[in-house]
Amino acid sequence: MKDILDQIRGASDSGLYYVALFSALAIPDICGALESADGEASKAKYVAWFDRHVAARYQGFLGGEDAYYFRCSMLHQGTTQHPQSSFRRILFIEPGATSNVFHNNIVGDALNIDVRIFVNDLVTAALQWLATAEKTAEFKANRPRFVTRYPRGLAPYIEGVPVIA
């Protein structure tokens, strides 16, 4: 899990904002599934995880429900607009485009978020969550199915080269 979170943060730090954003939007799904009895993701688990671990950082502007709609529209349609969202769209000013940081504010009917802060908030929340979650029975039961990097391969399939499986 930490490998994935490090790569998401690395993508953001490298200016790969699409990659970082798409990946970060999946974090609540992954965490919600890992901590659940059935190991499956769902809207309810996404919303609950986001509300517990991230929403407070957005002082009422962005909650789990709108985060979930944003995740759906972005990952499935490649848009920042969802018909059920509280906002007409979510928009990001690319970091470094101005000396100001525009984050967590309403512009007309849109929510403006700084992409690096948003990605960092999700990664940081997941790392904090992980410290406790990895000790639970649910996490321990779901962890063996979680994607992992095997630096020397995964026998009996492929050996001697790194494998992600």
Backbone bond lengths (Angstrom), bond angles and torsions (degrees), N, CA, C in turn:
res aa  C-N    CA-C-N  psi(-1)  N-CA   C-N-CA  omega(-1)  CA-C   N-CA-C  phi
1 M - - - 1.441 - - 1.527 110.76 -
2 K 1.322 115.87 -42.78 1.466 119.29 -178.98 1.531 111.20 -63.49
3 D 1.343 117.13 -34.61 1.466 120.07 177.03 1.521 111.35 -58.89
4 I 1.321 116.39 -45.36 1.457 120.90 -179.64 1.525 110.31 -64.32
5 L 1.311 116.67 -45.19 1.463 120.30 -179.91 1.524 111.18 -63.42
6 D 1.331 117.45 -39.88 1.468 120.91 176.30 1.527 110.89 -62.15
7 Q 1.326 117.05 -40.22 1.462 119.59 -179.89 1.530 111.86 -69.22
8 I 1.330 117.00 -36.32 1.464 120.16 177.04 1.527 109.47 -63.73
9 R 1.313 116.81 -47.05 1.466 120.32 178.31 1.528 110.27 -63.45
10 G 1.321 117.54 -39.50 1.465 121.39 178.05 1.517 112.35 -62.48
11 A 1.317 116.66 -39.27 1.471 120.31 177.16 1.524 110.20 -62.29
12 S 1.315 116.52 -43.82 1.467 120.61 178.53 1.529 110.77 -63.57
13 D 1.324 116.85 -46.18 1.464 121.18 -179.95 1.523 112.38 -63.02
14 S 1.331 116.43 -25.90 1.466 121.56 -179.68 1.522 112.96 -90.43
15 G 1.320 117.39 1.88 1.457 120.61 -179.74 1.517 113.39 81.53
16 L 1.324 118.01 14.20 1.465 122.10 177.22 1.526 107.92 -90.31
17 Y 1.322 115.07 69.29 1.460 121.02 -169.34 1.517 113.91 -67.68
18 Y 1.322 118.32 -36.15 1.468 119.07 176.38 1.524 110.42 -62.92
19 V 1.318 116.33 -48.81 1.462 121.02 -179.28 1.526 110.03 -60.54
20 A 1.322 117.08 -46.05 1.456 121.28 -179.67 1.526 111.16 -63.02
21 L 1.321 116.98 -44.17 1.460 121.19 -177.67 1.527 111.70 -66.88
22 F 1.336 116.96 -48.25 1.467 119.86 178.77 1.530 110.07 -58.17
23 S 1.316 116.40 -44.19 1.465 120.76 -178.54 1.519 111.79 -67.54
24 A 1.320 117.02 -44.26 1.464 120.68 -178.72 1.525 111.43 -63.10
25 L 1.327 117.01 -35.25 1.462 120.11 179.40 1.529 112.38 -65.33
26 A 1.316 117.52 -19.26 1.462 121.12 177.97 1.527 112.72 -85.60
27 I 1.325 117.99 -14.87 1.468 121.31 -175.57 1.533 112.83 -55.67
28 P 1.336 119.57 -50.08 1.472 117.55 -179.94 1.532 113.41 -61.41
29 D 1.340 117.48 -33.10 1.466 120.24 175.04 1.523 110.75 -62.14
30 I 1.322 115.77 -48.84 1.467 121.27 -177.40 1.529 110.69 -62.62
31 C 1.323 115.52 -48.75 1.474 119.29 -178.96 1.524 111.60 -65.22
32 G 1.323 116.65 -41.72 1.458 120.07 178.41 1.515 112.20 -61.35
33 A 1.321 116.20 -38.04 1.465 120.14 178.40 1.531 111.20 -70.79
34 L 1.334 116.41 -44.01 1.462 119.89 -178.33 1.520 113.24 -63.02
35 E 1.338 117.04 -29.22 1.460 118.77 -178.44 1.529 113.11 -95.03
36 S 1.324 117.25 4.02 1.465 118.96 -175.85 1.524 112.55 -98.74
37 A 1.311 115.21 158.30 1.465 121.36 -178.68 1.523 112.02 -63.87
38 D 1.342 117.70 -35.14 1.466 120.00 -177.27 1.527 113.70 -96.97
39 G 1.329 117.98 -4.53 1.458 121.20 178.17 1.515 114.74 70.04
40 E 1.318 117.80 15.15 1.465 122.48 -176.68 1.526 110.61 -110.67
41 A 1.322 115.13 149.26 1.456 121.65 175.73 1.523 109.59 -86.11
42 S 1.327 115.95 153.70 1.465 121.33 175.05 1.525 108.17 -157.66
43 K 1.316 115.32 164.42 1.461 119.83 176.81 1.526 110.21 -58.01
44 A 1.314 117.74 -47.16 1.464 121.40 -177.60 1.529 111.48 -59.31
45 K 1.338 116.72 -41.15 1.467 120.27 -179.71 1.525 110.74 -69.31
46 Y 1.335 117.49 -39.20 1.466 122.36 177.65 1.529 109.56 -60.14
47 V 1.328 115.67 -53.72 1.461 121.66 -178.06 1.520 110.62 -58.30
48 A 1.321 117.47 -46.95 1.465 121.53 -178.25 1.527 110.88 -63.71
49 W 1.337 117.47 -43.84 1.466 120.39 -179.52 1.523 110.29 -64.10
50 F 1.312 117.65 -47.02 1.465 121.48 179.60 1.530 110.31 -60.33
51 D 1.328 116.85 -45.97 1.468 120.24 -179.33 1.527 111.67 -62.20
52 R 1.329 117.77 -38.79 1.470 121.30 -179.74 1.526 112.88 -72.43
53 H 1.340 117.02 -36.61 1.463 119.67 -167.19 1.523 115.80 -112.77
54 V 1.325 118.44 -16.82 1.467 119.75 -173.90 1.527 113.73 -128.28
55 A 1.298 118.14 -38.66 1.472 122.24 -168.95 1.527 113.98 -53.63
56 A 1.316 118.63 -37.14 1.470 120.75 -177.88 1.530 111.77 -58.35
57 R 1.327 117.15 -27.78 1.464 121.04 179.53 1.532 111.64 -69.79
58 Y 1.315 116.65 -13.07 1.471 121.55 -175.83 1.522 112.69 -111.19
59 Q 1.310 117.32 14.89 1.460 125.68 171.34 1.528 114.52 38.25
60 G 1.312 115.71 44.84 1.456 120.04 176.66 1.520 115.24 88.83
61 F 1.316 118.11 -8.86 1.464 120.33 179.69 1.528 112.24 -77.22
62 L 1.321 116.99 -37.75 1.465 120.24 -176.75 1.520 109.66 -132.58
63 G 1.314 115.61 114.75 1.453 121.90 176.68 1.515 110.46 -110.83
64 G 1.316 115.19 -179.02 1.458 121.16 -176.55 1.512 114.65 -59.74
65 E 1.322 117.10 -39.70 1.464 120.35 -178.16 1.534 111.19 -63.24
66 D 1.334 116.86 -48.84 1.471 119.34 178.87 1.525 111.60 -68.63
67 A 1.329 117.44 -34.65 1.463 120.19 175.89 1.530 110.05 -62.19
68 Y 1.328 116.10 -40.89 1.461 120.23 178.82 1.531 111.07 -64.68
69 Y 1.321 117.44 -43.44 1.465 119.84 178.17 1.525 110.66 -63.48
70 F 1.325 116.43 -38.92 1.460 120.25 177.27 1.524 110.03 -63.14
71 R 1.323 116.32 -44.87 1.467 121.23 177.42 1.523 110.90 -57.35
72 C 1.320 116.90 -46.01 1.469 120.68 -179.28 1.520 111.62 -62.84
73 S 1.319 116.69 -48.77 1.468 119.46 -177.24 1.527 111.13 -66.67
74 M 1.323 117.10 -40.55 1.462 120.28 -177.33 1.529 111.72 -71.23
75 L 1.333 117.26 -48.67 1.461 119.76 -175.67 1.528 113.42 -75.11
76 H 1.313 117.60 -30.42 1.468 119.73 -174.30 1.521 114.52 -102.24
77 Q 1.332 117.29 -28.47 1.460 119.34 179.86 1.526 112.84 -120.25
78 G 1.324 117.92 -5.77 1.452 120.33 -179.27 1.522 112.71 66.18
79 T 1.339 116.52 37.76 1.451 120.61 -179.46 1.526 109.62 -135.75
80 T 1.310 116.32 157.35 1.466 120.97 176.53 1.528 110.63 -101.20
81 Q 1.309 115.77 18.53 1.464 121.32 -178.37 1.529 109.37 -120.84
82 H 1.319 115.51 130.91 1.458 120.24 177.04 1.524 107.79 -133.73
83 P 1.321 117.86 132.54 1.474 119.64 -175.12 1.523 114.73 -62.14
84 Q 1.331 118.75 -21.65 1.460 120.32 -179.44 1.527 113.58 -98.23
85 S 1.321 117.06 -1.48 1.458 120.95 -179.31 1.527 111.25 -70.68
86 S 1.309 115.81 155.28 1.462 121.36 174.03 1.523 111.37 -70.99
87 F 1.326 116.44 -16.08 1.463 122.21 -177.35 1.520 109.79 -114.88
88 R 1.306 115.56 148.40 1.465 119.01 176.17 1.531 110.13 -65.32
89 R 1.320 114.15 -34.61 1.469 119.90 176.63 1.522 109.11 -161.90
90 I 1.322 115.16 163.72 1.461 121.58 171.14 1.513 105.65 -112.20
91 L 1.329 116.10 134.13 1.468 118.93 -177.59 1.518 111.09 -132.46
92 F 1.310 113.66 153.73 1.454 122.09 -177.44 1.521 108.59 -128.13
93 I 1.319 116.60 132.03 1.457 120.11 168.15 1.519 105.43 -88.94
94 E 1.321 115.54 128.13 1.459 118.57 -176.29 1.522 110.50 -63.16
95 P 1.329 117.41 130.40 1.466 120.77 -179.75 1.526 111.39 -55.75
96 G 1.319 115.31 139.15 1.455 121.08 179.49 1.514 114.01 88.66
97 A 1.330 117.68 -9.39 1.463 120.82 -179.63 1.527 111.09 -71.00
98 T 1.319 116.16 -22.53 1.458 122.43 179.27 1.521 108.08 -147.00
99 S 1.313 117.00 161.94 1.463 119.47 179.75 1.533 111.39 -77.12
100 N 1.320 117.37 -12.10 1.462 122.28 177.70 1.521 110.62 -91.38
101 V 1.324 115.50 154.26 1.453 121.20 173.16 1.519 107.20 -107.22
102 F 1.324 115.92 121.74 1.457 121.43 178.49 1.516 107.69 -106.32
103 H 1.327 115.22 113.45 1.457 119.22 -173.84 1.519 110.31 -151.03
104 N 1.337 115.08 136.00 1.446 123.00 172.29 1.531 111.82 59.70
105 N 1.320 115.04 52.26 1.455 119.18 177.14 1.523 109.71 -139.87
106 I 1.308 114.65 158.62 1.457 121.71 -179.11 1.528 108.15 -98.62
107 V 1.319 115.34 130.39 1.466 122.58 176.26 1.520 106.09 -119.96
108 G 1.317 116.46 100.54 1.461 119.76 -174.51 1.517 109.84 63.74
109 D 1.334 115.89 -114.87 1.464 120.55 178.70 1.530 112.23 -109.42
110 A 1.332 115.90 21.15 1.465 121.52 -178.82 1.528 110.38 -117.99
111 L 1.327 115.30 151.77 1.459 122.00 173.32 1.512 107.51 -99.11
112 N 1.325 116.68 126.89 1.462 122.47 178.31 1.520 108.75 -104.70
113 I 1.331 115.65 126.08 1.466 122.13 -179.35 1.527 108.33 -131.83
114 D 1.314 116.86 142.51 1.462 121.30 172.70 1.522 107.72 -78.16
115 V 1.311 117.38 122.99 1.466 121.12 -173.35 1.530 112.01 -62.08
116 R 1.326 117.46 -40.39 1.471 118.76 -179.86 1.524 111.56 -66.46
117 I 1.324 117.10 -40.29 1.464 120.09 178.62 1.525 110.18 -66.01
118 F 1.332 116.71 -43.14 1.455 121.13 179.81 1.522 111.30 -60.58
119 V 1.316 116.97 -48.65 1.467 121.33 178.92 1.522 110.03 -61.43
120 N 1.323 117.07 -45.39 1.465 120.64 179.14 1.528 111.53 -62.25
121 D 1.328 117.08 -39.67 1.465 119.90 178.65 1.526 111.30 -60.85
122 L 1.316 117.12 -42.57 1.469 120.46 -179.93 1.527 111.50 -69.11
123 V 1.326 116.93 -43.00 1.470 120.24 179.19 1.528 110.34 -64.77
124 T 1.321 116.98 -45.74 1.465 121.02 179.88 1.524 110.94 -61.76
125 A 1.328 116.87 -43.34 1.470 120.55 178.16 1.525 110.80 -60.98
126 A 1.325 116.67 -41.50 1.467 120.29 -179.75 1.527 111.38 -66.31
127 L 1.315 117.24 -40.25 1.467 119.74 178.35 1.530 111.21 -65.09
128 Q 1.324 116.66 -40.86 1.462 120.12 177.29 1.531 110.46 -65.00
129 W 1.323 116.31 -43.43 1.466 121.87 177.77 1.526 110.46 -60.77
130 L 1.334 116.46 -44.01 1.459 122.60 -175.33 1.532 111.87 -59.07
131 A 1.317 116.87 -37.44 1.465 120.67 -178.33 1.527 111.86 -57.20
132 T 1.311 116.76 -33.44 1.462 121.37 178.22 1.523 111.91 -94.23
133 A 1.314 116.06 -43.98 1.466 121.40 -173.64 1.521 113.30 -61.72
134 E 1.328 117.42 -36.99 1.464 119.13 -175.02 1.528 112.98 -66.07
135 K 1.321 117.41 -9.60 1.465 121.75 177.56 1.527 112.61 -92.69
136 T 1.328 117.20 -6.77 1.464 120.39 -175.91 1.523 111.96 -84.77
137 A 1.309 115.66 156.69 1.469 121.26 178.93 1.522 111.05 -64.13
138 E 1.322 117.03 -39.01 1.474 120.42 -179.70 1.520 110.74 -62.41
139 F 1.322 117.19 -47.66 1.463 120.79 179.41 1.530 110.34 -60.59
140 K 1.332 116.28 -46.21 1.463 120.31 -178.99 1.529 111.33 -61.95
141 A 1.315 117.35 -34.05 1.467 120.56 178.61 1.525 111.31 -73.35
142 N 1.328 118.09 -35.97 1.465 121.79 -176.56 1.531 113.36 -86.56
143 R 1.314 118.40 -24.52 1.465 123.45 -174.40 1.528 114.09 -56.70
144 P 1.324 120.40 -40.23 1.470 118.89 -178.13 1.533 114.06 -60.22
145 R 1.327 117.57 -24.07 1.470 120.34 179.42 1.533 112.52 -89.66
146 F 1.325 117.26 -8.24 1.459 121.81 -176.28 1.527 110.32 -72.42
147 V 1.312 116.10 141.68 1.464 121.92 179.98 1.533 109.87 -58.44
148 T 1.329 115.46 136.77 1.458 121.94 -176.02 1.516 109.40 -142.14
149 R 1.321 116.23 149.72 1.465 121.48 173.56 1.525 107.36 -94.40
150 Y 1.324 115.09 126.11 1.463 122.33 177.76 1.528 107.11 -109.17
151 P 1.344 118.56 101.68 1.469 121.65 -173.79 1.526 115.15 -58.96
152 R 1.339 116.89 -26.50 1.471 120.27 -177.72 1.523 112.19 -112.62
153 G 1.321 115.68 16.05 1.454 119.35 178.98 1.515 112.21 99.01
154 L 1.323 114.54 178.63 1.458 121.67 -179.36 1.533 107.80 -132.37
155 A 1.332 114.87 98.15 1.466 120.39 179.65 1.520 108.83 -69.13
156 P 1.257 120.48 145.08 1.457 128.18 5.41 1.538 112.95 -92.70
157 Y 1.319 118.05 11.61 1.465 120.95 -173.27 1.535 113.35 -78.92
158 I 1.310 116.15 -61.86 1.457 121.43 -177.70 1.523 106.80 -139.84
159 E 1.330 116.94 131.03 1.444 120.86 -179.84 1.527 110.54 -127.86
160 G 1.337 115.40 148.44 1.463 120.95 174.05 1.516 115.44 93.40
161 V 1.318 118.38 -8.39 1.464 121.45 177.51 1.525 108.38 -136.44
162 P 1.325 117.04 153.35 1.464 118.64 179.49 1.524 112.59 -62.03
163 V 1.331 114.40 139.05 1.463 122.20 -179.64 1.531 108.08 -132.76
164 I 1.292 115.41 138.89 1.469 120.93 170.88 1.522 106.33 -109.28
165 A 1.323 115.44 121.10 1.477 119.56 -176.70 1.510 110.84 -146.99
